[in-house]
Amino acid sequence: MRAELNQQPSQTRTRVLSIFEFVGHHRQTILLVVVFIALFTFFSMTEKKFLTTRNLTSMGFQLPEIGVLSLAMMITILTGGINLSVNATSNMSAVIAGLYLVKFVPKDASESQIWFALIIAMLIVLFVGLISGLLNGFLIGYIRVPPILATLATMTFFTGISTGLTGGATVTGFPEQVAIIGSKTFIGVPIPFIIFFFLTVLMYVILTRTSFGFKVRMLGTNPVAANFTGIDTQVVLLKVYALSGILASITGVLIMGRTMSAAYEYGTTTYVLLTILIAVLAGVVPGFGSVVDVFIAVLILQVLSSGFTMQLAGIRGSSFFKDFAWGVLLILIFIINYLTKLRTSRG
């Protein structure tokens, strides 16, 4: 009987310690979930149209573009690098595929011809993304150019290619089947959101369940130790930036499908900054970061964007308030993370 009574306090203590350990390991995720719920509840209570099916569907079409780009940015940050060319890669992929569709698909093409052309266009997109990523990986891994300089150079280079191919004009006139990818739903769920969710799951598996994911995190945590353990850092960087380029090119498909157009300047003023903002919000640093946190951070920014757009509609300078809210949120996350880490270190 005494043994049983002694076991109960120890079991309770073990459970409490397990809970604290879980919270410690998932602190960033819990914080982001709380922020998301708070913002979602706030806008739901203050804006009647926020919870409508139309608005939620619209959000489902908008967020995958920046979401997939954020995944492309995240994997490079995990290695201690960055990829400033993600948006330029996205636009260049869409422009090249768009020009192929416009120039080589006749207006009187049959349904089967159009679908065959679309498959070729998708392969072109992935190939362009792969080559773009390999170029970045080669410059960073083999030529030893600092990531920020290498990707800044390729960003300008890719934008120049897109501008040269289009003459600065927007490419339009695609077959209507292109819209299926970016502006249609499947059982009520936007297809772009399904693609984003699938890619999030795929990246989670790659980064947490494969040797490649371990090498990526090892490289970001301690490059010197990674070398001594026999990891070929050059090959890892080549693969990382190739994967980043492919993800960026998929974003180009989503944009092309939603807007039925392709242009060199789409998202050039905000998308790269937003991907960095999302990575910081998700707590992604060299060697550490969760794909789940990136997914939640994307949802948070979309909720903020849609909520403030509704509430400030018609007000002059409303875009300033949206940017202001993003900045305030980021600063708050910084402060909360700092205080939490300070408290943990003292405890």
Number of C-alpha atoms within 10 A of each C-alpha: 6 6 7 8 9 10 12 11 11 11 11 11 12 12 12 12 12 12 12 13 12 11 14 14 11 13 16 22 19 14 16 22 17 12 17 20 11 13 17 18 13 12 20 15 12 11 13 10 16 20 15 11 11 11 15 17 16 14 18 22 23 21 21 27 26 25 28 30 28 28 25 28 29 28 30 23 25 26 25 19 21 24 28 24 28 33 32 32 34 35 29 30 34 33 28 21 26 28 19 17 22 15 11 10 18 12 12 8 12 11 11 9 12 21 15 12 19 21 11 14 21 17 13 19 27 21 16 23 29 23 16 29 31 23 19 30 30 20 20 22 22 14 12 12 15 14 21 14 15 22 25 16 14 22 20 14 15 22 22 17 16 25 18 12 16 17 11 13 14 15 22 17 13 23 19 10 14 23 19 16 18 26 21 16 17 10 6 9 14 23 21 29 23 16 18 24 16 12 17 19 14 12 20 16 13 14 20 14 11 11 10 16 21 15 22 28 24 23 24 22 18 14 19 13 12 18 14 9 11 8 18 14 20 17 13 19 26 21 20 24 31 23 23 31 35 27 25 35 34 25 31 32 29 29 29 28 23 20 13 21 19 29 26 29 17 17 18 13 10 11 19 21 13 19 26 20 19 28 27 18 24 25 21 22 21 22 21 16 21 21 23 15 23 27 24 20 26 27 22 24 24 19 20 21 18 18 23 19 16 17 15 14 12 9 10 9 10 16 15 10 15 19 14 12 16 18 13 12 17 16 13 13 20 15 12 14 16 12 12 14 14 11 10 10 8 6 6
